[in-house]
Amino acid sequence: MGIKRMQTHPSSTALILSGGGARAAYQVGVLLAIAKLLPKGAANPFPIICGTSAGGINAVAIAAGAGHFRRSVFELARLWQGLSPEMIYQASLGQLLATAGHWLVSLFLGGLGKYNPRAFLNNAPLRDLLVDRVDFSGIQQSIEAGALRALSISASGYTSGQSVSFFQGAADLDIWHRASRVGVKASISVDHLMASAAIPLLFPAVRLHREYFGDGSVRQIAPISPAIHLGADRILVIGVAPQVADPSAREKHTRYPTLAQVMGHLMNSIFLDGLDTDLERLTRINRTLAAVPADLVRQFPLGLRPIKVLAISPSQPLERLAVAFKSEFPMGMRFLLGGMGAFRHQGSVVASYLLFCSGYSRKLIELGYRDAMAKEQELRDFLSIETSE
């Protein structure tokens, strides 16, 4: 079925889907709530869609089906609800032992040249899944039909150290260059998604053009900026970590942190901290602009504009939900993660990023749906959705 030509949301509204591995299922629950609130047959409410890492996979799925927003969200939910770890990476006990042996031999021999190990996990099944389930040609069709203005997928260059936002969109959109981050025009493909989701050391980097790229959350100091460069003045951000307004006091601990706890700390730093910092920065800019008289702004242009932002994030830590589904990991992963302490309270963050299974995904989708519906009126106001009589 073709895409009928339509007009998108009257303002330049953007959707930002952050990275987070298996946690990205939470975003699908929020999108399901939005699909429910929208009138039947409504146009895609997000002319600009930006995604990173696993959030990039969700972004492409929605962008490719932007002409049929509600249907695309339902199909994405079915995909997540049917996932298993084996559909994302190879992690049997035999495969993990072979990988461990490969790493040990390389370390003891001082390297194996072109046969050096590249990652702990082989995510070839993910590539096969994306090729089979995502219609990348639908992105351009959505753009030409007026259902989408731009799609951006971010990845991190291992040589340049830059955060690169590859975007496909309307012809009048321009590239951008900022400190350590650039915007590059591209036809988004499975390689861009595999690069954006290549968690360092866990998944292999992907070569795009002249450079190898890894997970887009790495060194992404301004996750909201691609949407702004693409013209957004209203941005819905769906995160995968609870917003902590007033952090509790540090508790006293005498036990040394487990390897899983240390890794979880690093993964949170990669996936979560940049978004929180950028949201805080944007809030300060909005407040500053609101305090400057309009005539002064016209007289001395600041190169800034107010951006309306609505952020939706989990109402509870997602790692708490992961431990109950540890039996859905392949035996090899249960052995590896258990030895690292990933199924203990303090180390479960790692498991929450890697647990691509139907039970865990359903829990996250349910939570995302509830959290979004708890902000129903805010969503209606933000997206200009009238309350049905």
C-alpha positions in Angstrom: 0.0 0.0 0.0 1.4 3.4 -0.9 1.7 6.4 1.3 -0.9 9.1 0.7 0.4 12.6 0.6 -0.3 14.4 3.9 0.6 17.4 6.0 2.5 16.8 9.2 2.1 18.6 12.5 1.9 22.3 11.9 5.0 23.2 14.0 8.4 21.6 13.7 7.9 19.0 16.3 10.7 16.5 16.9 11.0 13.2 18.6 14.2 12.2 20.3 14.8 8.5 21.2 17.9 8.0 23.3 20.1 4.9 23.4 19.8 2.2 26.0 20.0 -1.3 24.6 17.1 -3.4 25.6 15.8 -0.5 27.7 14.6 1.1 24.5 11.5 -1.1 24.7 10.2 1.5 27.2 10.1 4.1 24.3 7.6 1.8 22.5 5.2 2.0 25.4 5.2 5.8 25.3 4.7 5.7 21.5 1.7 3.3 22.0 0.1 5.8 24.4 0.6 8.6 21.8 -0.9 6.5 19.1 -3.9 5.9 21.3 -4.4 9.6 22.1 -4.2 10.6 18.4 -7.4 10.6 16.4 -7.8 7.7 14.0 -6.0 8.3 10.8 -4.0 11.2 12.2 -0.8 12.2 10.5 2.6 11.5 12.0 3.0 14.1 14.8 6.8 14.1 14.6 8.1 15.5 11.3 11.6 15.3 12.7 12.8 12.1 14.3 16.2 11.6 15.9 17.5 8.3 17.3 20.7 6.9 18.8 21.8 3.3 19.4 18.7 1.1 20.1 16.6 4.3 20.1 17.8 4.7 16.5 16.3 1.4 15.6 12.9 2.6 16.9 13.4 5.9 15.1 14.0 4.3 11.7 11.0 2.0 12.2 8.7 5.0 12.8 10.2 7.1 10.1 10.0 4.4 7.5 6.3 4.1 8.3 5.5 7.7 9.0 2.7 7.7 6.5 0.9 5.3 8.8 2.0 6.3 12.2 -0.4 4.2 14.3 0.2 1.1 12.3 4.0 1.6 12.5 3.9 1.9 16.3 1.9 -1.3 16.6 4.3 -3.2 14.3 7.2 -1.9 16.3 5.6 -3.1 19.6 5.0 -6.6 18.1 8.7 -6.7 17.1 9.9 -5.9 20.6 7.4 -8.3 22.2 8.7 -11.2 20.1 12.4 -10.6 20.7 14.8 -13.1 22.2 18.6 -12.6 22.9 19.5 -15.0 20.1 17.8 -12.6 17.7 20.3 -9.9 18.7 23.6 -11.6 19.4 25.2 -15.0 19.4 25.8 -16.0 23.0 25.8 -19.7 23.5 28.2 -21.1 26.1 30.4 -22.6 23.3 30.5 -19.3 21.4 31.4 -17.3 24.5 34.2 -19.8 25.4 35.6 -19.6 21.9 35.5 -15.8 22.1 37.2 -15.8 25.5 39.9 -18.1 24.1 40.4 -15.8 21.1 40.9 -12.8 23.4 43.3 -14.6 25.7 45.5 -15.9 22.8 45.6 -12.4 21.4 46.7 -10.9 24.7 49.4 -13.5 25.4 50.8 -13.3 21.9 50.8 -9.5 21.8 48.2 -9.3 19.1 47.1 -11.4 16.1 47.2 -8.6 13.4 44.2 -8.6 11.2 42.8 -11.6 13.3 42.6 -9.5 16.5 39.3 -9.9 18.3 36.9 -7.1 17.6 34.1 -7.6 20.2 32.9 -9.9 22.9 29.5 -10.6 21.2 28.6 -11.2 17.6 25.6 -9.2 16.7 25.1 -10.6 13.1 21.6 -11.8 14.1 20.6 -8.2 14.7 21.7 -7.2 11.2 19.6 -10.0 9.7 16.6 -9.0 11.8 16.8 -5.4 10.6 17.2 -6.3 7.0 14.2 -8.6 7.3 11.9 -6.3 9.3 12.7 -2.7 8.3 11.8 -1.2 5.0 14.6 1.5 4.6 13.1 2.6 1.3 10.1 3.8 3.3 12.1 6.6 4.8 12.4 8.5 1.5 8.8 7.6 0.6 7.7 9.2 3.8 9.8 12.4 3.1 8.4 12.7 -0.5 4.8 12.2 0.8 5.2 15.0 3.4 4.8 12.6 6.3 8.4 13.2 7.4 10.8 16.1 7.2 14.0 14.5 8.5 15.4 11.4 10.2 18.7 11.6 12.1 20.8 8.7 13.4 23.9 9.4 15.4 27.1 7.4 15.7 30.6 8.0 17.2 33.7 8.0 15.0 36.5 6.1 16.5 39.2 7.9 14.6 37.9 11.5 14.5 36.3 11.3 18.0 33.3 13.2 16.5 29.6 12.6 17.2 28.2 12.3 13.7 24.5 12.7 13.0 23.7 11.1 9.7 20.4 12.6 8.4 18.1 12.0 5.6 15.5 14.6 4.9 14.1 17.5 2.8 16.4 19.0 0.2 16.6 22.4 2.0 18.2 21.0 5.1 21.9 21.9 5.5 24.8 20.1 7.2 26.4 21.5 10.3 29.7 21.7 12.1 30.2 22.2 15.8 32.9 21.3 18.3 33.2 17.5 18.2 29.8 17.1 16.4 28.7 17.3 12.8 25.6 16.7 10.7 26.1 14.8 7.5 23.5 14.0 4.7 23.1 10.3 4.0 20.7 7.7 2.9 20.0 5.8 6.1 20.8 2.1 5.8 21.2 -0.9 8.0 24.9 0.0 8.4 24.0 3.3 10.1 21.8 1.4 12.6 24.5 -1.2 13.2 27.1 1.5 13.8 24.9 3.6 16.1 24.1 0.5 18.2 27.6 -0.9 18.4 28.2 -0.7 22.2 32.0 -0.4 22.6 33.8 -3.8 23.2 30.4 -5.7 23.3 29.6 -5.2 19.6 31.9 -4.7 16.6 32.3 -1.2 15.0 31.0 -0.6 11.5 32.8 1.1 8.7 30.9 4.0 7.1 32.6 5.8 4.2 36.2 6.3 5.5 35.9 5.7 9.2 34.8 3.1 11.7 31.9 4.0 14.0 30.5 2.8 17.3 27.6 3.5 19.5 26.2 7.0 19.0 25.8 7.6 22.7 29.5 7.7 23.2 30.8 11.3 23.3 27.4 12.6 22.4 27.6 15.7 24.5 24.5 17.4 23.0 21.9 14.7 22.2 19.2 17.2 21.6 21.2 19.3 19.1 20.5 17.3 15.9 16.8 18.0 16.3 17.4 21.7 16.7 19.8 21.9 13.7 17.0 20.2 11.7 14.6 23.0 12.6 12.7 21.7 15.6 11.1 24.2 17.9 9.2 21.6 20.0 10.9 18.4 21.2 9.5 15.3 22.9 12.4 13.4 24.6 11.8 9.8 25.6 14.6 8.7 28.0 15.3 5.4 29.6 16.4 6.5 33.1 14.3 8.0 35.9 14.6 11.7 36.4 16.1 12.2 39.9 15.2 15.8 41.0 16.9 15.4 44.4 19.4 12.6 44.6 19.5 10.8 48.0 22.6 11.0 50.1 25.4 8.6 49.4 25.1 5.4 51.4 28.0 3.8 53.2 29.3 0.6 51.5 32.1 -1.6 52.6 32.0 -4.3 49.9 34.1 -3.7 46.8 31.9 -3.1 43.7 31.4 -6.1 41.4 32.6 -6.0 37.8 29.0 -5.8 36.7 28.5 -2.8 39.0 31.5 -1.0 37.5 30.4 -1.8 33.9 26.8 -0.6 34.7 28.3 2.7 36.0 30.2 3.1 32.7 27.1 2.2 30.6 25.0 4.7 32.4 27.6 7.3 31.8 27.5 6.5 28.1 23.8 6.3 27.6 22.2 8.5 30.2 24.4 11.4 31.4 24.6 13.3 28.2 20.9 13.6 27.8 20.3 14.7 31.3 23.0 17.4 31.0 21.6 18.6 27.6 18.1 18.9 29.0 19.4 20.9 31.9 21.3 23.2 29.5 18.3 23.7 27.3 16.1 24.6 30.3 18.7 27.3 31.3 18.7 28.8 27.8 14.9 28.9 27.7 14.9 30.7 31.1 17.5 33.2 30.0 15.7 34.0 26.7 12.5 34.5 28.6 14.2 37.1 30.8 15.6 39.1 27.9 13.2 41.8 26.5 12.0 41.1 23.0 13.2 44.4 21.6 16.7 43.8 23.0 16.8 40.4 21.2 15.8 42.0 18.0 18.5 44.7 18.4 21.2 42.2 19.4 20.5 38.8 17.8 21.8 36.0 20.1 21.6 33.2 17.6 19.3 31.3 20.1 15.6 30.6 20.1 13.3 29.1 22.7 12.6 25.4 22.4 9.6 23.8 24.1 10.6 20.5 25.6 8.6 17.7 27.1 10.5 14.8 28.6 9.0 11.4 29.5 11.2 9.0 31.5 10.6 5.8 33.6 8.9 6.2 36.9 11.1 3.5 38.3 14.6 2.1 37.7 14.4 -0.3 34.8 17.2 -2.6 36.2 14.8 -3.6 39.0 12.6 -5.3 36.4 15.4 -7.2 34.6 16.5 -9.6 37.3 13.1 -11.4 37.3 13.8 -12.4 33.7 17.4 -13.6 34.0 16.3 -17.2 33.0 15.5 -15.8 29.5 19.2 -15.2 28.9 21.0 -17.9 26.9 23.0 -20.2 29.2 26.3 -18.7 28.1 25.1 -15.2 29.1 23.7 -16.4 32.4 27.1 -18.0 33.2 29.0 -14.8 32.2 26.7 -12.2 33.7 26.2 -14.3 36.9 30.0 -14.5 37.4 30.2 -10.7 37.0 27.5 -10.1 39.6 25.0 -8.8 37.2 22.0 -10.5 38.9 22.6 -8.8 42.2 20.9 -5.6 43.1 23.9 -3.3 42.6 25.0 -5.0 39.3 21.7 -5.5 37.5 22.2 -2.4 35.3 24.3 -4.4 32.8 21.6 -7.0 32.5 19.0 -4.4 31.9 20.9 -3.2 28.8 21.4 -6.7 27.3 18.1 -8.5 28.1 16.4 -8.5 24.7 13.6 -10.9 25.7 9.8 -10.8 25.3 9.0 -10.9 29.0 11.3 -7.9 29.9 10.2 -6.0 26.8 6.5 -6.4 27.7 7.2 -5.1 31.2 9.0 -2.0 29.8 6.3 -1.4 27.2 3.6 -1.5 29.9 5.6 0.9 32.1 6.2 3.3 29.2 2.5 3.3 28.4 1.5 3.9 32.0 4.0 6.7 32.4 2.9 8.4 29.2 -0.8 8.2 30.1 0.0 9.7 33.5 1.0 12.7 31.5 -2.0 12.6 29.1 -2.9 16.2 29.4 0.7 17.4 29.0 1.0 15.2 25.8 -2.3 16.5 24.5 -1.3 20.1 25.0 2.2 19.5 23.6 0.9 17.8 20.4 -2.2 19.9 20.1 -4.5 16.8 20.5 -8.0 17.8 21.3 -9.9 15.8 24.0 -12.6 13.7 22.4 -16.1 14.3 23.6 
